[in-house]
Amino acid sequence: MNSKLMKFIRQSKGLSQQEMADLLGVSKPLICFIEQNKKNISDRVNTRLRETFGIEYVSNCRKFLEENN
């Protein structure tokens, strides 16, 4: 998963960085760093993202980004 995907999912759900951080159980600065591609997404955060938003939704977002870039 990359920074563009994380930001796309957050924005598509209308969430602030703080709201996303709260949902995933991480800090707001971590979300910011991930979206700026300054930190990699850990396996734990990746798993939590898929659990929170659903594997199918995350996969569809990834596919959409791949097709439109």
MODELLER restraints for C-alpha pairs under 7 A, 6 or more apart:
rsr = mdl.restraints
at = mdl.atoms
rsr.add(forms.Gaussian(group=physical.xy_distance, feature=features.Distance(at['CA:3:A'], at['CA:34:A']), mean=5.53, stdev=0.5))
rsr.add(forms.Gaussian(group=physical.xy_distance, feature=features.Distance(at['CA:3:A'], at['CA:35:A']), mean=4.52, stdev=0.5))
rsr.add(forms.Gaussian(group=physical.xy_distance, feature=features.Distance(at['CA:3:A'], at['CA:36:A']), mean=6.63, stdev=0.5))
rsr.add(forms.Gaussian(group=physical.xy_distance, feature=features.Distance(at['CA:3:A'], at['CA:37:A']), mean=5.47, stdev=0.5))
rsr.add(forms.Gaussian(group=physical.xy_distance, feature=features.Distance(at['CA:4:A'], at['CA:35:A']), mean=6.53, stdev=0.5))
rsr.add(forms.Gaussian(group=physical.xy_distance, feature=features.Distance(at['CA:5:A'], at['CA:62:A']), mean=6.24, stdev=0.5))
rsr.add(forms.Gaussian(group=physical.xy_distance, feature=features.Distance(at['CA:6:A'], at['CA:35:A']), mean=6.50, stdev=0.5))
rsr.add(forms.Gaussian(group=physical.xy_distance, feature=features.Distance(at['CA:7:A'], at['CA:35:A']), mean=5.76, stdev=0.5))
rsr.add(forms.Gaussian(group=physical.xy_distance, feature=features.Distance(at['CA:9:A'], at['CA:61:A']), mean=6.92, stdev=0.5))
rsr.add(forms.Gaussian(group=physical.xy_distance, feature=features.Distance(at['CA:10:A'], at['CA:20:A']), mean=6.52, stdev=0.5))
rsr.add(forms.Gaussian(group=physical.xy_distance, feature=features.Distance(at['CA:17:A'], at['CA:28:A']), mean=5.85, stdev=0.5))
rsr.add(forms.Gaussian(group=physical.xy_distance, feature=features.Distance(at['CA:17:A'], at['CA:31:A']), mean=6.26, stdev=0.5))
rsr.add(forms.Gaussian(group=physical.xy_distance, feature=features.Distance(at['CA:17:A'], at['CA:32:A']), mean=6.97, stdev=0.5))
rsr.add(forms.Gaussian(group=physical.xy_distance, feature=features.Distance(at['CA:18:A'], at['CA:28:A']), mean=5.06, stdev=0.5))
rsr.add(forms.Gaussian(group=physical.xy_distance, feature=features.Distance(at['CA:21:A'], at['CA:27:A']), mean=5.40, stdev=0.5))
rsr.add(forms.Gaussian(group=physical.xy_distance, feature=features.Distance(at['CA:21:A'], at['CA:28:A']), mean=5.22, stdev=0.5))
rsr.add(forms.Gaussian(group=physical.xy_distance, feature=features.Distance(at['CA:21:A'], at['CA:31:A']), mean=6.32, stdev=0.5))
rsr.add(forms.Gaussian(group=physical.xy_distance, feature=features.Distance(at['CA:24:A'], at['CA:45:A']), mean=6.75, stdev=0.5))
rsr.add(forms.Gaussian(group=physical.xy_distance, feature=features.Distance(at['CA:24:A'], at['CA:48:A']), mean=5.87, stdev=0.5))
rsr.add(forms.Gaussian(group=physical.xy_distance, feature=features.Distance(at['CA:24:A'], at['CA:49:A']), mean=6.49, stdev=0.5))
rsr.add(forms.Gaussian(group=physical.xy_distance, feature=features.Distance(at['CA:33:A'], at['CA:39:A']), mean=5.41, stdev=0.5))
rsr.add(forms.Gaussian(group=physical.xy_distance, feature=features.Distance(at['CA:34:A'], at['CA:40:A']), mean=6.04, stdev=0.5))
rsr.add(forms.Gaussian(group=physical.xy_distance, feature=features.Distance(at['CA:34:A'], at['CA:41:A']), mean=6.47, stdev=0.5))
rsr.add(forms.Gaussian(group=physical.xy_distance, feature=features.Distance(at['CA:50:A'], at['CA:58:A']), mean=6.46, stdev=0.5))
